[in-house]
Amino acid sequence: ALAWNPKAEGLLASGDSNGKINIWQRSSESGAGFTATPLQGHEGSVEDLQWSPTQENVLSSCSVDGTIRMWDVRDLKSPEKLKWTADAVDI
């Protein structure tokens, strides 16, 4: 899963089949490279990512582990702000 941030230029989120999310930011020194910051939380493949259309630092993710998570990328020491787990009747 990939999602460009519509509010912050040069900010990309990627999610992989191992449950890992990376926040990619354009390097400020040269502008040519990117640095990645990992977000941990999902226990299965990340299937979709969506940046908030109004809050440039808020990212939502969903996974095959049955969870939806919301992240605040301003606070990378504790970025996960909300976790919702689907019940069998929700799926």
Accessible surface in RSA format (square Angstrom, percent):
REM  Atomic radii and reference values for relative SASA: ProtOr
REM  Chains: A
REM  Algorithm: Lee & Richards
REM  Probe-radius: 1.40
REM  Slices: 20
REM RES _ NUM      All-atoms   Total-Side   Main-Chain    Non-polar    All polar
REM                ABS   REL    ABS   REL    ABS   REL    ABS   REL    ABS   REL
RES ALA A   1    48.29  44.4   3.64   5.6  44.65 101.6  19.40  27.3  28.90  76.6
RES LEU A   2   129.30  72.0  99.18  71.0  30.12  75.7  99.28  69.7  30.02  80.8
RES ALA A   3    14.95  13.7   8.38  12.9   6.57  14.9  14.95  21.1   0.00   0.0
RES TRP A   4   149.96  60.2 133.63  64.7  16.33  38.4 107.94  57.6  42.02  68.2
RES ASN A   5    10.35   7.1   0.00   0.0  10.35  24.9   0.00   0.0  10.35  10.0
RES PRO A   6    92.03  67.1  50.10  45.7  41.93 152.4  61.80  51.0  30.22 187.8
RES LYS A   7   109.46  53.4  79.57  48.8  29.90  71.2  33.09  29.8  76.37  81.4
RES ALA A   8    20.98  19.3  15.04  23.2   5.93  13.5  20.42  28.8   0.56   1.5
RES GLU A   9   161.64  92.8 121.03  91.6  40.61  96.7  56.22 108.7 105.42  86.1
RES GLY A  10     7.76   9.6   0.00   N/A   7.76   9.6   1.17   3.2   6.59  14.8
RES LEU A  11    11.71   6.5  11.57   8.3   0.13   0.3  11.57   8.1   0.13   0.4
RES LEU A  12    26.94  15.0  26.94  19.3   0.00   0.0  26.94  18.9   0.00   0.0
RES ALA A  13     0.00   0.0   0.00   0.0   0.00   0.0   0.00   0.0   0.00   0.0
RES SER A  14    21.85  18.5  21.38  28.5   0.47   1.1  14.23  30.3   7.61  10.7
RES GLY A  15    10.82  13.3   0.00   N/A  10.82  13.3   1.26   3.4   9.56  21.4
RES ASP A  16    56.06  39.3  49.93  49.7   6.13  14.5  37.16  87.5  18.90  18.8
RES SER A  17    85.63  72.4  66.56  88.8  19.07  43.9  39.29  83.7  46.34  64.9
RES ASN A  18   127.03  87.6  98.98  95.6  28.05  67.5  26.76  64.4 100.27  96.9
RES GLY A  19     2.32   2.9   0.00   N/A   2.32   2.9   0.93   2.6   1.39   3.1
RES LYS A  20    80.53  39.3  78.62  48.2   1.90   4.5  24.98  22.5  55.54  59.2
RES ILE A  21     0.73   0.4   0.73   0.5   0.00   0.0   0.73   0.5   0.00   0.0
RES ASN A  22    22.82  15.7  22.76  22.0   0.06   0.1   0.00   0.0  22.82  22.1
RES ILE A  23     4.50   2.6   4.31   3.2   0.19   0.5   4.31   3.1   0.19   0.5
RES TRP A  24    80.38  32.3  80.38  38.9   0.00   0.0  78.25  41.7   2.14   3.5
RES GLN A  25    85.13  47.6  85.13  62.2   0.00   0.0  12.38  26.3  72.75  55.2
RES ARG A  26   104.43  43.8  86.94  44.3  17.49  41.6  25.92  35.4  78.51  47.6
RES SER A  27    16.73  14.1  12.14  16.2   4.59  10.6   8.33  17.7   8.41  11.8
RES SER A  28   107.23  90.6  70.52  94.1  36.71  84.6  56.20 119.7  51.03  71.5
RES GLU A  29   158.69  91.1 117.96  89.2  40.73  97.0  73.72 142.6  84.97  69.4
RES SER A  30    86.66  73.2  49.02  65.4  37.64  86.7  47.06 100.2  39.60  55.5
RES GLY A  31    34.30  42.3   0.00   N/A  34.30  42.3  19.71  54.1  14.59  32.7
RES ALA A  32    89.88  82.6  55.33  85.4  34.56  78.6  64.66  91.1  25.22  66.8
RES GLY A  33    30.90  38.1   0.00   N/A  30.90  38.1  30.15  82.7   0.75   1.7
RES PHE A  34    84.82  42.4  55.73  34.5  29.09  75.7  55.73  33.8  29.09  83.3
RES THR A  35    78.77  56.0  73.83  74.9   4.93  11.8  64.94  87.2  13.82  20.9
RES ALA A  36    46.94  43.2  17.46  26.9  29.48  67.1  17.46  24.6  29.48  78.1
RES THR A  37    36.87  26.2  35.74  36.2   1.13   2.7  18.89  25.4  17.98  27.2
RES PRO A  38    72.24  52.7  59.18  53.9  13.06  47.5  59.18  48.9  13.06  81.2
RES LEU A  39     2.95   1.6   1.07   0.8   1.88   4.7   2.39   1.7   0.56   1.5
RES GLN A  40   125.74  70.3 107.01  78.2  18.73  44.6  58.94 125.5  66.80  50.7
RES GLY A  41    25.82  31.8   0.00   N/A  25.82  31.8  15.56  42.7  10.26  23.0
RES HIS A  42    14.12   7.7   0.21   0.1  13.91  35.6   0.21   0.2  13.91  16.2
RES GLU A  43   155.82  89.5 117.99  89.3  37.83  90.1  43.57  84.3 112.25  91.7
RES GLY A  44    13.82  17.0   0.00   N/A  13.82  17.0  13.82  37.9   0.00   0.0
RES SER A  45    24.40  20.6  22.67  30.3   1.72   4.0  14.28  30.4  10.12  14.2
RES VAL A  46     5.48   3.6   0.00   0.0   5.48  13.2   0.00   0.0   5.48  14.9
RES GLU A  47    99.72  57.3  75.39  57.0  24.33  57.9  26.41  51.1  73.31  59.9
RES ASP A  48    79.99  56.0  79.27  78.9   0.72   1.7  15.44  36.3  64.54  64.4
RES LEU A  49     6.52   3.6   0.00   0.0   6.52  16.4   0.87   0.6   5.65  15.2
RES GLN A  50   114.89  64.2 113.48  82.9   1.41   3.3  41.23  87.8  73.66  55.9
RES TRP A  51     1.43   0.6   0.64   0.3   0.79   1.9   0.69   0.4   0.73   1.2
RES SER A  52    20.59  17.4  13.38  17.9   7.20  16.6  13.77  29.3   6.82   9.6
RES PRO A  53   102.10  74.4  90.61  82.6  11.50  41.8  91.85  75.8  10.26  63.7
RES THR A  54    97.90  69.6  80.74  81.8  17.16  40.9  65.73  88.3  32.18  48.6
RES GLN A  55   106.67  59.6 104.73  76.5   1.94   4.6  26.97  57.4  79.70  60.4
RES GLU A  56    79.46  45.6  75.15  56.9   4.31  10.3  12.81  24.8  66.65  54.4
RES ASN A  57    33.93  23.4  33.64  32.5   0.29   0.7   1.42   3.4  32.51  31.4
RES VAL A  58    32.04  21.1  31.99  29.0   0.05   0.1  31.99  27.8   0.05   0.1
RES LEU A  59     0.06   0.0   0.00   0.0   0.06   0.1   0.06   0.0   0.00   0.0
RES SER A  60    32.31  27.3  31.51  42.1   0.79   1.8  16.99  36.2  15.32  21.5
RES SER A  61     2.80   2.4   0.00   0.0   2.80   6.4   2.76   5.9   0.04   0.1
RES CYS A  62    42.41  32.1  42.01  46.9   0.39   0.9  14.41  36.5  28.00  30.2
RES SER A  63    12.13  10.3   0.00   0.0  12.13  27.9   0.94   2.0  11.20  15.7
RES VAL A  64   100.42  66.1  66.01  59.8  34.41  82.9  74.29  64.6  26.13  70.9
RES ASP A  65    43.33  30.4  11.01  11.0  32.33  76.4  21.93  51.6  21.40  21.3
RES GLY A  66    21.54  26.6   0.00   N/A  21.54  26.6  20.97  57.6   0.56   1.3
RES THR A  67     8.47   6.0   7.04   7.1   1.43   3.4   7.22   9.7   1.25   1.9
RES ILE A  68    73.40  41.8  73.09  54.5   0.31   0.8  73.09  52.6   0.31   0.8
RES ARG A  69    13.35   5.6  13.30   6.8   0.05   0.1   0.05   0.1  13.30   8.1
RES MET A  70    65.48  33.9  65.48  43.3   0.00   0.0  42.43  36.1  23.06  30.5
RES TRP A  71     2.64   1.1   1.19   0.6   1.45   3.4   2.21   1.2   0.43   0.7
RES ASP A  72    19.39  13.6  19.39  19.3   0.00   0.0   2.94   6.9  16.45  16.4
RES VAL A  73    17.01  11.2   8.63   7.8   8.37  20.2   8.63   7.5   8.37  22.7
RES ARG A  74   170.77  71.7 131.97  67.3  38.81  92.4  57.08  78.0 113.69  68.9
RES ASP A  75    55.26  38.7  50.77  50.5   4.49  10.6  22.04  51.9  33.22  33.1
RES LEU A  76    78.64  43.8  54.88  39.3  23.75  59.7  55.22  38.8  23.41  63.0
RES LYS A  77   205.11 100.1 168.06 103.1  37.05  88.2 118.27 106.5  86.85  92.5
RES SER A  78    64.03  54.1  58.51  78.1   5.52  12.7  33.59  71.5  30.44  42.6
RES PRO A  79    18.48  13.5  18.48  16.8   0.00   0.0  18.48  15.3   0.00   0.0
RES GLU A  80    62.77  36.0  46.13  34.9  16.64  39.6  16.22  31.4  46.54  38.0
RES LYS A  81   108.03  52.7  74.53  45.7  33.50  79.8  59.32  53.4  48.71  51.9
RES LEU A  82    95.95  53.4  90.42  64.7   5.53  13.9  95.66  67.2   0.29   0.8
RES LYS A  83   108.19  52.8  80.15  49.2  28.04  66.8  29.85  26.9  78.34  83.4
RES TRP A  84   117.18  47.0 115.21  55.8   1.97   4.6  90.03  48.0  27.15  44.0
RES THR A  85    80.38  57.2  61.64  62.5  18.74  44.7  52.01  69.9  28.37  42.9
RES ALA A  86    24.53  22.6   9.69  15.0  14.84  33.8   9.69  13.6  14.84  39.3
RES ASP A  87    83.53  58.5  75.87  75.5   7.66  18.1  23.68  55.7  59.85  59.7
RES ALA A  88    89.19  82.0  63.36  97.8  25.83  58.8  69.19  97.4  20.00  53.0
RES VAL A  89   133.96  88.1  99.29  89.9  34.67  83.5 106.96  92.9  27.00  73.2
RES ASP A  90    80.06  56.1  42.95  42.7  37.11  87.8  11.97  28.2  68.09  67.9
RES ILE A  91   161.24  91.8 104.06  77.5  57.18 137.8 129.68  93.4  31.56  85.6
END  Absolute sums over single chains surface
CHAIN  1 A     5645.0       4324.3       1320.7       3000.8       2644.2
END  Absolute sums over all chains
TOTAL          5645.0       4324.3       1320.7       3000.8       2644.2
